[in-house]
Amino acid sequence: MRPPKASDLLTWYDTHARRLPWRSLPGEQADPYAVWLSEIMLQQTTVATVGPYFQKFLAKWPRVGDLAAADIDEVMHAWAGLGYYSRARNLHACAKQVAEEHGGVFPDTEEGLAALPGIGPYTAAAVASIAFDRPAVVVDGNVERVIARVFNIREPLPGAKKPIKEMTATLTPIKRPGDFAQAMMDLGATICTPRRPSCDRCPWNKSCQALKAGDPETLPVKAPKKQKPTRKGAAFWLVRKDGAVLIRKRPPKGLLGGMMEVPSTQWVEEVREEATLLSEAPLAKSKWKKRVGQVRHTFTHFHLELDLYEASVPLKAKADGEWVLPENLGDHALPTVMKKVVALALADESENAGPLFKATRR
């Protein structure tokens, strides 16, 4: 078999490169800010989902200094729905550091980039390669699949990561390494797909050992996934007499850190009695009523089930948080799970919903 050549892949890329909002044309100099912003957003998130968010961020904060000067709450609000919210906090911290310590110019080496908040080895390599044309070795999920198949690497992931990176390094060219990295991503996304790869259209089909063996779809081999546990809790829809509801900001660190929430209990695996749940409610002595239905949401490492309790309080009621009319909740950085809580609270009235629910629909 002929060995795979970077030049063959680059020739294919020059014709078939995907047109993405953050990507420059093949051979053109990329904008480091756009590359960095897109790479942070693309961590654990699909290209289709990221596109509108990227364009919204770039329109609102066209330069890294603009993002650095933004209020963190505004950034979190703009990020709402993308998930993995620590990325948004790190994004803002990184922008501030680049603006304040680097004069608004991103470092152009892997080492310099890796010293910034929120930038790990992969992102440092991707930005160094794509934005600055450094011959860094860039390996994402698409690249893992391509390399595992081309070189017939049968060791299961994550153990196969080291040999996959080593083989990627042997292919990464000195000239046009940024285009090569993006070409590898495009090859995996459009040709060397997880199921039914289009091997007949692949520029490396004469070099692919898995294709020769007749079973490219079996690679890369992945270790069995661990079953996700289910955590449980309750959310509290507290309605003031004027129809406003209570929301509050979560602690800055931890899951959904810095985001706004409908107040909720701890999320734990054990089943707890209602009295225990209500002891964690704001204004716990209110007359809480459990609402029909349940909110279900899946995070990376666990499933979540939330019961919803409702209560009404006088206009002068005081609680930690912020009172907001339901129609204005969209102005706040509510993560997806909390949007589900709001949707349940404001769902069409059932036969047993009662007057409390009517108050929230005004």
ABEGO torsion letter per residue (X at the ends): XBBBBAAAAAAAAAAABBBBAABBBBGBBBBAAAAAAAAAAABGBBAAAAAAAAAAAAAABABAAAAAABBAAAAAAAABGAEGAAAAAAAAAAAAAAAAAAGGBBBABAAAAAABBGBBAAAAAAAAAAAAGBBBBBBBAAAAAAAAAAAGBABBOAAAAAAAAAAAAAABBABGAAAAAAAAAAAAAAABBABGBBAAABAAAAABAAAAAGBAAAOBBBBBBBBBBBBBBBBBBBBBAAGBBBBBBBBABEBGBGBBBBBBBBBBABBBBAAAAAAABBGAABBBBBBBEBBBBBBAABBBBBBBBBBBBBAABBBBEBBBBAAAAAABBBBAAAAAAAAAAABBBBAAAEAAAAAAAX
